[in-house]
Amino acid sequence: MAPNEKSIPKHIVGLPLLVVGPVDVGRLARELDGIDNQLLAVELRTKAPATQLPSLSQLLGQTVELNKLNLLVPAERKQLQELLALVKAQAPLLHISFSADPNPAFTEKLMAWLRREIHPLVLLTIGLQPNLGAGCIVRSTNQYFDFSLRQDFLDKRDLLMSKLTDKEPVA
């Protein structure tokens, strides 16, 4: 089930392309909770609001920059926490299996296309199936698509065998 567009705050843009799957979203949520706790501890110790952020990971830095948030403001931290919880609970999830690990540039282009064409908060889990040969298998919660070379050969087995033996294919 996809998140409601109304449930996402208006100025929240989304997730950067480097945030690919549910693991990345969980990592962001844990890091944001840690930063929230650190800033609260500083505020309790000094009796004044924190003026400097702890160092951020590249993923959280990009997320904050993309959404134009100031993590020193508790309300904006809370908005980001709510967005991450919403994404983790409701974002569309795809699983794509390849025969080999895709390189990061390909994964980034794939995420850009999926977020543009499918849903702005879609998450992707990448798996490996070395027996595919070439192509991929795409699964969602209710769909399965086999775009592998193996499946294409199986679908056209009669044609392939007829070409190998110089006989007419059986239709």
DRENLOVEX-625019 format. One record per residue (C-alpha): residue in three letters; x, y, z; residue number from 1. Coordinates in steps of 0.2 Angstrom, whole numbers. Layout:
N
<rec aa="ALA" X="X" Y="Y" Z="Z" i="NUM"/>
...
This chain:
171
<rec aa="MET" X="0" Y="0" Z="0" i="1"/>
<rec aa="ALA" X="7" Y="17" Z="-5" i="2"/>
<rec aa="PRO" X="8" Y="31" Z="7" i="3"/>
<rec aa="ASN" X="-5" Y="45" Z="5" i="4"/>
<rec aa="GLU" X="1" Y="60" Z="-3" i="5"/>
<rec aa="LYS" X="-9" Y="70" Z="10" i="6"/>
<rec aa="SER" X="0" Y="62" Z="24" i="7"/>
<rec aa="ILE" X="17" Y="68" Z="19" i="8"/>
<rec aa="PRO" X="21" Y="86" Z="25" i="9"/>
<rec aa="LYS" X="21" Y="98" Z="10" i="10"/>
<rec aa="HIS" X="39" Y="104" Z="11" i="11"/>
<rec aa="ILE" X="46" Y="86" Z="13" i="12"/>
<rec aa="VAL" X="52" Y="82" Z="-4" i="13"/>
<rec aa="GLY" X="57" Y="63" Z="-1" i="14"/>
<rec aa="LEU" X="72" Y="52" Z="-1" i="15"/>
<rec aa="PRO" X="89" Y="54" Z="-10" i="16"/>
<rec aa="LEU" X="93" Y="41" Z="-23" i="17"/>
<rec aa="LEU" X="106" Y="33" Z="-11" i="18"/>
<rec aa="VAL" X="92" Y="28" Z="0" i="19"/>
<rec aa="VAL" X="88" Y="12" Z="-9" i="20"/>
<rec aa="GLY" X="80" Y="-1" Z="3" i="21"/>
<rec aa="PRO" X="72" Y="-3" Z="19" i="22"/>
<rec aa="VAL" X="89" Y="-6" Z="27" i="23"/>
<rec aa="ASP" X="94" Y="11" Z="22" i="24"/>
<rec aa="VAL" X="78" Y="19" Z="29" i="25"/>
<rec aa="GLY" X="81" Y="9" Z="46" i="26"/>
<rec aa="ARG" X="99" Y="16" Z="47" i="27"/>
<rec aa="LEU" X="93" Y="34" Z="44" i="28"/>
<rec aa="ALA" X="79" Y="32" Z="57" i="29"/>
<rec aa="ARG" X="92" Y="25" Z="70" i="30"/>
<rec aa="GLU" X="105" Y="39" Z="66" i="31"/>
<rec aa="LEU" X="91" Y="52" Z="67" i="32"/>
<rec aa="ASP" X="86" Y="45" Z="84" i="33"/>
<rec aa="GLY" X="104" Y="46" Z="90" i="34"/>
<rec aa="ILE" X="106" Y="64" Z="85" i="35"/>
<rec aa="ASP" X="89" Y="68" Z="93" i="36"/>
<rec aa="ASN" X="95" Y="60" Z="109" i="37"/>
<rec aa="GLN" X="112" Y="69" Z="108" i="38"/>
<rec aa="LEU" X="104" Y="86" Z="105" i="39"/>
<rec aa="LEU" X="92" Y="83" Z="120" i="40"/>
<rec aa="ALA" X="106" Y="78" Z="131" i="41"/>
<rec aa="VAL" X="116" Y="94" Z="127" i="42"/>
<rec aa="GLU" X="100" Y="104" Z="130" i="43"/>
<rec aa="LEU" X="98" Y="96" Z="147" i="44"/>
<rec aa="ARG" X="116" Y="99" Z="152" i="45"/>
<rec aa="THR" X="118" Y="117" Z="146" i="46"/>
<rec aa="LYS" X="100" Y="123" Z="149" i="47"/>
<rec aa="ALA" X="101" Y="130" Z="132" i="48"/>
<rec aa="PRO" X="97" Y="124" Z="114" i="49"/>
<rec aa="ALA" X="111" Y="115" Z="105" i="50"/>
<rec aa="THR" X="119" Y="126" Z="92" i="51"/>
<rec aa="GLN" X="130" Y="113" Z="83" i="52"/>
<rec aa="LEU" X="125" Y="97" Z="75" i="53"/>
<rec aa="PRO" X="135" Y="81" Z="78" i="54"/>
<rec aa="SER" X="142" Y="74" Z="62" i="55"/>
<rec aa="LEU" X="130" Y="67" Z="50" i="56"/>
<rec aa="SER" X="132" Y="52" Z="38" i="57"/>
<rec aa="GLN" X="131" Y="55" Z="19" i="58"/>
<rec aa="LEU" X="114" Y="47" Z="18" i="59"/>
<rec aa="LEU" X="107" Y="58" Z="32" i="60"/>
<rec aa="GLY" X="116" Y="73" Z="26" i="61"/>
<rec aa="GLN" X="108" Y="71" Z="8" i="62"/>
<rec aa="THR" X="91" Y="68" Z="16" i="63"/>
<rec aa="VAL" X="92" Y="84" Z="26" i="64"/>
<rec aa="GLU" X="99" Y="94" Z="11" i="65"/>
<rec aa="LEU" X="86" Y="87" Z="-1" i="66"/>
<rec aa="ASN" X="71" Y="92" Z="11" i="67"/>
<rec aa="LYS" X="79" Y="108" Z="17" i="68"/>
<rec aa="LEU" X="78" Y="104" Z="35" i="69"/>
<rec aa="ASN" X="87" Y="111" Z="50" i="70"/>
<rec aa="LEU" X="90" Y="96" Z="62" i="71"/>
<rec aa="LEU" X="93" Y="109" Z="76" i="72"/>
<rec aa="VAL" X="74" Y="112" Z="76" i="73"/>
<rec aa="PRO" X="65" Y="99" Z="86" i="74"/>
<rec aa="ALA" X="49" Y="100" Z="75" i="75"/>
<rec aa="GLU" X="59" Y="97" Z="59" i="76"/>
<rec aa="ARG" X="68" Y="82" Z="67" i="77"/>
<rec aa="LYS" X="51" Y="75" Z="71" i="78"/>
<rec aa="GLN" X="44" Y="78" Z="54" i="79"/>
<rec aa="LEU" X="59" Y="68" Z="47" i="80"/>
<rec aa="GLN" X="56" Y="54" Z="59" i="81"/>
<rec aa="GLU" X="38" Y="53" Z="54" i="82"/>
<rec aa="LEU" X="42" Y="53" Z="36" i="83"/>
<rec aa="LEU" X="55" Y="39" Z="39" i="84"/>
<rec aa="ALA" X="42" Y="29" Z="49" i="85"/>
<rec aa="LEU" X="29" Y="32" Z="35" i="86"/>
<rec aa="VAL" X="41" Y="26" Z="22" i="87"/>
<rec aa="LYS" X="46" Y="11" Z="32" i="88"/>
<rec aa="ALA" X="28" Y="6" Z="35" i="89"/>
<rec aa="GLN" X="19" Y="10" Z="19" i="90"/>
<rec aa="ALA" X="31" Y="13" Z="4" i="91"/>
<rec aa="PRO" X="30" Y="2" Z="-11" i="92"/>
<rec aa="LEU" X="43" Y="-12" Z="-10" i="93"/>
<rec aa="LEU" X="51" Y="-20" Z="-25" i="94"/>
<rec aa="HIS" X="63" Y="-35" Z="-26" i="95"/>
<rec aa="ILE" X="74" Y="-36" Z="-41" i="96"/>
<rec aa="SER" X="86" Y="-51" Z="-43" i="97"/>
<rec aa="PHE" X="101" Y="-50" Z="-55" i="98"/>
<rec aa="SER" X="114" Y="-63" Z="-59" i="99"/>
<rec aa="ALA" X="128" Y="-52" Z="-53" i="100"/>
<rec aa="ASP" X="129" Y="-37" Z="-41" i="101"/>
<rec aa="PRO" X="124" Y="-21" Z="-51" i="102"/>
<rec aa="ASN" X="136" Y="-7" Z="-49" i="103"/>
<rec aa="PRO" X="131" Y="9" Z="-39" i="104"/>
<rec aa="ALA" X="129" Y="20" Z="-55" i="105"/>
<rec aa="PHE" X="116" Y="8" Z="-62" i="106"/>
<rec aa="THR" X="107" Y="6" Z="-45" i="107"/>
<rec aa="GLU" X="106" Y="25" Z="-44" i="108"/>
<rec aa="LYS" X="99" Y="27" Z="-62" i="109"/>
<rec aa="LEU" X="87" Y="13" Z="-58" i="110"/>
<rec aa="MET" X="81" Y="21" Z="-42" i="111"/>
<rec aa="ALA" X="79" Y="38" Z="-51" i="112"/>
<rec aa="TRP" X="68" Y="29" Z="-64" i="113"/>
<rec aa="LEU" X="58" Y="20" Z="-51" i="114"/>
<rec aa="ARG" X="55" Y="36" Z="-41" i="115"/>
<rec aa="ARG" X="50" Y="46" Z="-56" i="116"/>
<rec aa="GLU" X="39" Y="33" Z="-65" i="117"/>
<rec aa="ILE" X="32" Y="21" Z="-51" i="118"/>
<rec aa="HIS" X="32" Y="31" Z="-34" i="119"/>
<rec aa="PRO" X="42" Y="45" Z="-26" i="120"/>
<rec aa="LEU" X="46" Y="34" Z="-11" i="121"/>
<rec aa="VAL" X="48" Y="17" Z="-18" i="122"/>
<rec aa="LEU" X="61" Y="6" Z="-10" i="123"/>
<rec aa="LEU" X="71" Y="-8" Z="-18" i="124"/>
<rec aa="THR" X="79" Y="-24" Z="-12" i="125"/>
<rec aa="ILE" X="92" Y="-31" Z="-23" i="126"/>
<rec aa="GLY" X="95" Y="-50" Z="-24" i="127"/>
<rec aa="LEU" X="107" Y="-62" Z="-33" i="128"/>
<rec aa="GLN" X="102" Y="-77" Z="-43" i="129"/>
<rec aa="PRO" X="118" Y="-82" Z="-52" i="130"/>
<rec aa="ASN" X="108" Y="-95" Z="-63" i="131"/>
<rec aa="LEU" X="99" Y="-81" Z="-72" i="132"/>
<rec aa="GLY" X="113" Y="-79" Z="-85" i="133"/>
<rec aa="ALA" X="107" Y="-61" Z="-90" i="134"/>
<rec aa="GLY" X="92" Y="-51" Z="-87" i="135"/>
<rec aa="CYS" X="82" Y="-49" Z="-70" i="136"/>
<rec aa="ILE" X="67" Y="-55" Z="-60" i="137"/>
<rec aa="VAL" X="56" Y="-42" Z="-53" i="138"/>
<rec aa="ARG" X="44" Y="-45" Z="-38" i="139"/>
<rec aa="SER" X="32" Y="-34" Z="-29" i="140"/>
<rec aa="THR" X="19" Y="-39" Z="-16" i="141"/>
<rec aa="ASN" X="7" Y="-46" Z="-29" i="142"/>
<rec aa="GLN" X="17" Y="-47" Z="-46" i="143"/>
<rec aa="TYR" X="31" Y="-57" Z="-53" i="144"/>
<rec aa="PHE" X="40" Y="-54" Z="-69" i="145"/>
<rec aa="ASP" X="54" Y="-64" Z="-76" i="146"/>
<rec aa="PHE" X="65" Y="-55" Z="-88" i="147"/>
<rec aa="SER" X="79" Y="-67" Z="-88" i="148"/>
<rec aa="LEU" X="88" Y="-74" Z="-103" i="149"/>
<rec aa="ARG" X="84" Y="-92" Z="-96" i="150"/>
<rec aa="GLN" X="65" Y="-88" Z="-97" i="151"/>
<rec aa="ASP" X="67" Y="-82" Z="-114" i="152"/>
<rec aa="PHE" X="76" Y="-97" Z="-120" i="153"/>
<rec aa="LEU" X="63" Y="-108" Z="-111" i="154"/>
<rec aa="ASP" X="49" Y="-99" Z="-120" i="155"/>
<rec aa="LYS" X="57" Y="-101" Z="-137" i="156"/>
<rec aa="ARG" X="64" Y="-118" Z="-134" i="157"/>
<rec aa="ASP" X="55" Y="-126" Z="-150" i="158"/>
<rec aa="LEU" X="61" Y="-112" Z="-161" i="159"/>
<rec aa="LEU" X="79" Y="-114" Z="-154" i="160"/>
<rec aa="MET" X="79" Y="-133" Z="-156" i="161"/>
<rec aa="SER" X="72" Y="-132" Z="-174" i="162"/>
<rec aa="LYS" X="86" Y="-120" Z="-179" i="163"/>
<rec aa="LEU" X="98" Y="-131" Z="-172" i="164"/>
<rec aa="THR" X="91" Y="-146" Z="-181" i="165"/>
<rec aa="ASP" X="85" Y="-137" Z="-197" i="166"/>
<rec aa="LYS" X="67" Y="-142" Z="-194" i="167"/>
<rec aa="GLU" X="51" Y="-132" Z="-194" i="168"/>
<rec aa="PRO" X="46" Y="-127" Z="-177" i="169"/>
<rec aa="VAL" X="31" Y="-135" Z="-169" i="170"/>
<rec aa="ALA" X="17" Y="-122" Z="-166" i="171"/>
